[in-house]
Amino acid sequence: MAPDPSPRPRWRLARFDELSPTELYELMTLRQRVFVVEQRCAYLDADGRDPLAWHLWARDPAGGPPLACARLFGPGAGGAPASIGRVLTAPEARRQGLGRELMGRAVTACERLFGRRPIALGAQRYLERFYEEWGFRRVGPDYDEDGIPHVPMLRPGDDAARPRGVERGRVRLRPIEEGDVDDILGWVNDPEVVGNLAAFSGEPFTREQELAYVRAMRASESDRVYSILAADDGRYLGQIGLHQIHWRSRVGRLSVVVARREEMGRGFGSAAIASLLDLAFADLGLHKVWLMVFEHNHRSRGIYARLGFRVEGRLREEYFHQDRWHTMVRMSLLASEWDPPAEERSARAP
Ligand SMILES: CC(C)(COP(=O)(O)OP(=O)(O)OC[C@H]1O[C@@H](n2cnc3c(N)ncnc32)[C@H](O)[C@@H]1OP(=O)(O)O)[C@@H](O)C(=O)NCCC(=O)NCCS
């Protein structure tokens, strides 16, 4: 009789702060076993960067120590790519497909956490072909690291897909483009539309300023801004976005505006917010989305509450706007709480 296929390993992905002391000890033990002892390389494995990384590892479902691990870093300042490092499988678990599964999961996790950005990797030279299987390509000559020959490799990102758009029933979100400037100028200086937006209380915006804003948003690491288009005829409906994204905490602030009075109250705003929440939690891997709304803006507060946002607190006289002080309400939704209301769920694109 053929032996049972080996049971599927159990995988986990966690930030440093989420590791228990035991898990951290086990991961460091495995890394030292392989990189220091097996590869006979005296180097400081505890390089101070683990607190900045995401940690991915697998263990046998029956328990025991981890069998494979890697660490993942988000894109750095100034356009530095995301990266994957400390890739290994335990000696007793090799040549059974676990390394391939590890790399597949590491790349997928990077895309989910950081978008489809370029990913860098310093490969031990003997594994250049192995990493090519996931689209990594050599980008420079060999170099020596701790006495071991390495190859700098990069997996190109997919800029066209960053940030990714989404279609859900009656609205489609697509990343903001320079060509949206004239549509934006159609509402951005209209007090009827921006009266409820604290950011819009100063001088009118010029076309140049708006263009600079669009370019800055497209280049920004901490913003993801989309134009809201009607799914039926593609007409422009407004803007929506996530701002102040703190990747390490996976927290971002939502903002939304429906551009014309006659399009308000027709469910476009709710559908757009639901789409953005899908993107925020499923594609960007955020943990929490928060927002601020004028206390007197009961209509918007109702929409947010219906989508599951909870009040976190009141910010007394937070903004001076249109000649008086305004108290703001801060609301938030956690990924674990996101459960679209029935009408948004049924509208979800296949
Ligand atoms: C690299 C490593 C993670 C692969 O894990 P694994 O569980 O053996 O890999 P899988 O069984 O899923 O896949 C095997 C593939 O890995 C590559 N590979 C594994 N060992 C290799 C070796 N000694 N030489 C060349 N390629 C090797 C090959 O592409 C192989 O495919 P093949 O069997 O079709 O030739 C593992 O060998 C390891 O931990 N090595 C020591 C640590 C290390 O060097 N890490 C890389 C740092 S950049």
The ligand as an SDF file (V2000), in Angstrom:
LIG
                    3D

 48 50  0  0  0  0  0  0  0  0999 V2000
   17.0870   26.8190   -0.8160 C   0  0  0  0  0  0  0  0  0  0  0  0
   16.1410   25.9870    0.0120 C   0  0  0  0  0  0  0  0  0  0  0  0
   15.2460   26.9580    0.8140 C   0  0  0  0  0  0  0  0  0  0  0  0
   15.2590   25.1350   -0.9170 C   0  0  0  0  0  0  0  0  0  0  0  0
   14.3580   24.4240   -0.1290 O   0  0  0  0  0  0  0  0  0  0  0  0
   13.8330   22.9420   -0.5000 P   0  0  0  0  0  0  0  0  0  0  0  0
   12.7710   22.6120    0.4790 O   0  0  0  0  0  0  0  0  0  0  0  0
   14.9840   22.0390   -0.6280 O   0  0  0  0  0  0  0  0  0  0  0  0
   13.2330   23.2070   -1.9680 O   0  0  0  0  0  0  0  0  0  0  0  0
   12.1370   22.4030   -2.7900 P   0  0  0  0  0  0  0  0  0  0  0  0
   12.1540   20.9600   -2.4720 O   0  0  0  0  0  0  0  0  0  0  0  0
   10.8210   23.0990   -2.7040 O   0  0  0  0  0  0  0  0  0  0  0  0
   12.6650   22.7070   -4.2580 O   0  0  0  0  0  0  0  0  0  0  0  0
   13.8370   22.1560   -4.6650 C   0  0  0  0  0  0  0  0  0  0  0  0
   14.4930   23.1590   -5.5900 C   0  0  0  0  0  0  0  0  0  0  0  0
   15.3430   24.0410   -4.8400 O   0  0  0  0  0  0  0  0  0  0  0  0
   16.5460   24.2840   -5.5800 C   0  0  0  0  0  0  0  0  0  0  0  0
   17.6290   23.6920   -4.8180 N   0  0  0  0  0  0  0  0  0  0  0  0
   17.5460   23.1020   -3.6110 C   0  0  0  0  0  0  0  0  0  0  0  0
   18.7690   22.7060   -3.2000 N   0  0  0  0  0  0  0  0  0  0  0  0
   19.6240   23.0400   -4.1640 C   0  0  0  0  0  0  0  0  0  0  0  0
   21.0220   22.9030   -4.3380 C   0  0  0  0  0  0  0  0  0  0  0  0
   21.8020   22.3280   -3.4180 N   0  0  0  0  0  0  0  0  0  0  0  0
   21.5800   23.3890   -5.4650 N   0  0  0  0  0  0  0  0  0  0  0  0
   20.8380   23.9870   -6.3980 C   0  0  0  0  0  0  0  0  0  0  0  0
   19.4890   24.1480   -6.2910 N   0  0  0  0  0  0  0  0  0  0  0  0
   18.9040   23.6710   -5.1920 C   0  0  0  0  0  0  0  0  0  0  0  0
   16.3590   23.5940   -6.9160 C   0  0  0  0  0  0  0  0  0  0  0  0
   15.7530   24.5560   -7.7720 O   0  0  0  0  0  0  0  0  0  0  0  0
   15.3760   22.4890   -6.5790 C   0  0  0  0  0  0  0  0  0  0  0  0
   14.6270   22.0800   -7.6790 O   0  0  0  0  0  0  0  0  0  0  0  0
   14.9360   20.6440   -8.3380 P   0  0  0  0  0  0  0  0  0  0  0  0
   14.8100   19.6470   -7.2130 O   0  0  0  0  0  0  0  0  0  0  0  0
   13.8750   20.5400   -9.3830 O   0  0  0  0  0  0  0  0  0  0  0  0
   16.3380   20.7640   -8.8400 O   0  0  0  0  0  0  0  0  0  0  0  0
   16.9100   25.0420    0.9590 C   0  0  0  0  0  0  0  0  0  0  0  0
   17.7480   24.2570    0.1760 O   0  0  0  0  0  0  0  0  0  0  0  0
   17.7490   25.7060    2.0170 C   0  0  0  0  0  0  0  0  0  0  0  0
   17.2430   26.0330    3.0920 O   0  0  0  0  0  0  0  0  0  0  0  0
   19.0650   25.8840    1.8020 N   0  0  0  0  0  0  0  0  0  0  0  0
   19.9630   26.4180    2.8290 C   0  0  0  0  0  0  0  0  0  0  0  0
   19.6730   27.8760    3.1500 C   0  0  0  0  0  0  0  0  0  0  0  0
   19.9020   28.7860    1.9620 C   0  0  0  0  0  0  0  0  0  0  0  0
   20.8950   28.7250    1.2780 O   0  0  0  0  0  0  0  0  0  0  0  0
   18.9290   29.6820    1.7470 N   0  0  0  0  0  0  0  0  0  0  0  0
   18.9430   30.5920    0.6420 C   0  0  0  0  0  0  0  0  0  0  0  0
   19.4590   31.8970    1.0480 C   0  0  0  0  0  0  0  0  0  0  0  0
   19.5010   32.9810   -0.3320 S   0  0  0  0  0  0  0  0  0  0  0  0
  1  2  1  0
  2  3  1  0
  2  4  1  0
  2 36  1  0
  4  5  1  0
  5  6  1  0
  6  7  2  0
  6  8  1  0
  6  9  1  0
  9 10  1  0
 10 11  2  0
 10 12  1  0
 10 13  1  0
 13 14  1  0
 14 15  1  0
 15 16  1  0
 15 30  1  0
 16 17  1  0
 17 18  1  0
 17 28  1  0
 18 19  1  0
 18 27  1  0
 19 20  2  0
 20 21  1  0
 21 22  1  0
 21 27  2  0
 22 23  1  0
 22 24  2  0
 24 25  1  0
 25 26  2  0
 26 27  1  0
 28 29  1  0
 28 30  1  0
 30 31  1  0
 31 32  1  0
 32 33  2  0
 32 34  1  0
 32 35  1  0
 36 37  1  0
 36 38  1  0
 38 39  2  0
 38 40  1  0
 40 41  1  0
 41 42  1  0
 42 43  1  0
 43 44  2  0
 43 45  1  0
 45 46  1  0
 46 47  1  0
 47 48  1  0
M  END
$$$$
